[in-house]
Amino acid sequence: MSDEPRITLISKPGCHLCDDARTVIAAVAADTGVGWVEISILDDPALREQYAEQIPVTLVDGAQHDYWRVDEKRLRAALA
């Protein structure tokens, strides 16, 4: 298994949808043994430019998977 996280959550502080997404991602990652990382758009101007209107954004294996809401079933299927 690679040490590279398969899930990336792009978020920003104070975002209630980000809190919801984080909860789903953490549960799915724990169940599947997949690593994940969270990046704030406030720390990366390129991400802020690309995703400012879509936060939170979920990437799986580097490709955009979801935005605004994380669907647990879709995320599990993408990781299978």
C-alpha positions as CSV (number, residue, x, y, z in Angstrom):
1,M,0.0,0.0,0.0
2,S,1.3,3.4,-0.9
3,D,2.0,6.0,1.8
4,E,0.5,8.7,-0.6
5,P,-3.0,9.7,0.6
6,R,-5.7,8.8,-2.0
7,I,-8.2,11.4,-0.8
8,T,-7.6,15.1,-0.6
9,L,-10.1,17.5,1.0
10,I,-9.7,21.1,-0.2
11,S,-11.4,23.3,2.4
12,K,-11.3,26.6,4.2
13,P,-11.7,27.5,7.9
14,G,-15.2,28.2,9.1
15,C,-16.9,26.3,6.3
16,H,-19.8,24.1,7.7
17,L,-19.9,22.1,4.5
18,C,-16.2,21.4,4.9
19,D,-16.9,20.1,8.5
20,D,-19.6,17.8,7.0
21,A,-17.2,16.6,4.3
22,R,-14.4,16.0,6.8
23,T,-16.6,13.8,8.9
24,V,-17.6,11.6,5.9
25,I,-14.1,11.4,4.5
26,A,-12.6,10.5,7.9
27,A,-15.1,7.7,8.4
28,V,-14.6,6.3,4.9
29,A,-10.9,6.5,5.1
30,A,-10.9,4.7,8.5
31,D,-13.1,2.0,7.2
32,T,-11.1,1.4,4.0
33,G,-7.6,2.0,5.4
34,V,-7.1,4.8,2.8
35,G,-5.0,7.8,3.7
36,W,-6.3,11.3,3.3
37,V,-5.1,14.9,3.6
38,E,-6.8,18.3,4.0
39,I,-5.5,21.5,2.3
40,S,-6.9,24.9,3.0
41,I,-7.5,27.2,-0.1
42,L,-6.1,30.0,2.1
43,D,-2.7,28.4,2.0
44,D,-2.6,27.9,-1.8
45,P,-3.4,30.8,-4.2
46,A,-3.7,28.4,-7.2
47,L,-6.3,26.2,-5.3
48,R,-8.1,29.3,-4.2
49,E,-8.3,30.5,-7.8
50,Q,-9.5,27.1,-9.1
51,Y,-11.9,26.0,-6.4
52,A,-13.1,29.2,-4.5
53,E,-16.8,28.7,-5.5
54,Q,-16.8,24.9,-5.0
55,I,-15.5,24.5,-1.5
56,P,-15.3,21.8,-0.2
57,V,-13.8,19.9,-3.0
58,T,-12.8,16.2,-2.7
59,L,-10.1,14.7,-4.9
60,V,-9.6,11.0,-5.3
61,D,-6.2,10.0,-6.7
62,G,-5.6,13.6,-7.7
63,A,-8.8,13.9,-9.8
64,Q,-11.8,16.0,-8.7
65,H,-14.5,13.7,-7.3
66,D,-17.1,15.9,-5.6
67,Y,-17.7,19.4,-4.5
68,W,-20.0,21.0,-1.9
69,R,-21.1,17.7,-0.5
70,V,-19.4,14.3,-0.2
71,D,-21.6,11.3,-1.1
72,E,-20.3,8.4,1.0
73,K,-21.5,5.7,-1.4
74,R,-19.8,7.4,-4.4
75,L,-16.6,7.9,-2.4
76,R,-16.5,4.3,-1.4
77,A,-17.1,3.2,-5.0
78,A,-14.3,5.5,-6.3
79,L,-11.9,3.9,-3.8
80,A,-12.9,0.3,-4.6
